[in-house]
Amino acid sequence: MSLRSLPSVDQLLQSGSELITAYGRPLTVAAFRLVLDEIRDEVRAGGGTPSNEPILARAESHLISWTKPTLQPVINATGVLLHTNLGRAPLSGAAIRAMDEVSRGYSNLEFDLQTGKRGSRLIHAEAILQKLTGAEAALVVNNCASAVLLTLSALASRKRVIISRSQLVEIGGGFRVPDVMKQSGAKLIEIGTTNKVRISDYEEALTESGPLSVVVMRAHRSNFKIIGFTEEPELKEIVENAHKYNSIFVDDLGSGALLDTAKYGMQHEPTVLESLAACADVVLFSGDKLLGGPQAGIIVGRAELIAKIKKHPLARAVRADKTCLAGLSATLLHYLKDEAEREIPLWRMVSLPLEQVKGRAEHWKRELGCGELVLSESTVGGGSLPGESFPTWALSLPVKSPDKFLARLRKNQPPVVARTENDRILFDPRTVLPEQDADLLKSIKTVLMV
Ligand SMILES: *Cc1c(COP(=O)(O)O)cnc(C)c1O
């Protein structure tokens, strides 16, 4: 091909009406220009023969890659229930419907249907949270990290916040709770040591700080355990101590379970009700960890403090959007109606009997005609229940190169994420939604045939 015989962009547009319909004129023009530039470069470079691939097809492949969503569904066969990198909690049908409905048209997000006047978006999840937890008041924000930032900004800016060194956690992605806390303008008073904190450490810090000047905070160790030579006072004792010095006690639970994880053969995860029963003034937790809902940060506690938090300017900056409020309310309703185990995917996965997990792995094995079943472990993950795992049956495939096999699985549509154990690929049925079975098997078959 010589440069002279190259068509013009206008000529290409005349034969590219299908591309214009699919991708719009400006983007199609940009793709044609890029392809023409590429061909000119190839011709000028001399050595290489210019590609014979038709110009339209080359433009289309650019258009496809430019418009492909970067965020897409994947099949999680890792057995990690709350995989932060894979989007944490899958939502219940009711939550998805509620989010869909509220985003299709208009809603009474901030409109009082009785008076016809302006209303508040903050009321939407509040009543359910009050009923569910017995807390005087509640507020929903963007996520739990913003709940920490907002709460301390409203209650502790330029004041002291006492926290044990054993709770200075990094929550993942390099984000550290103490850094988020400092952003509020609070002065962190670290007490105790990494493995031990005593009530006398709290007393000392409170005495030094003087009355009314401090917040005492607990941050739950969501993603690690301290074992061995350790000591930490009971929550009730810490709260009573804080109140003795007229201080506010803020409990950052992170995951904040509403159900008792111990009932499912796991370690006990602190619940929201326990914190409130211990008289914590404000309790913070995530919407998309053990709650199993959309990304959100939930703040519950004493009415007078929540009112102060609601009024802080940052509350506007970290507010929850209407789809979040709709999805979260629907999720919370499952707990209120005592149907969480049946309706919320996360709790369905947790409570799935081992025999049923095995049955699905057997089905996969039959369909694929290879592999073997192994007793393995699913984990909760996502900054909940550190190191906590429970039994599962996985399908194990021996492969020549596990890394290459995993890479091919990730390239499929939809991508599949699995894990390796002793050079074998493990597929855990617990985290694969039943409706994804066919796609998963097709994907594995494709890779096995390579
Ligand atoms: C996970 C976690 C957070 C942050 O929650 P996000 O909802 O991810 O913002 C804060 N504190 C603790 C203790 C956590 O475990």
The ligand as an ORCA input file, in Angstrom:
! r2SCAN-3c Opt
* xyz 0 1
  C     -12.999     -2.190     56.862
  C     -12.809     -1.282     57.997
  C     -12.950      0.098     57.847
  C     -13.260      0.722     56.527
  O     -14.487      0.316     56.036
  P     -14.895      0.714     54.524
  O     -16.353      0.453     54.514
  O     -14.082     -0.186     53.659
  O     -14.555      2.134     54.342
  C     -12.780      0.909     58.955
  N     -12.460      0.380     60.144
  C     -12.326     -0.953     60.335
  C     -11.982     -1.452     61.699
  C     -12.485     -1.820     59.264
  O     -12.360     -3.131     59.444
*
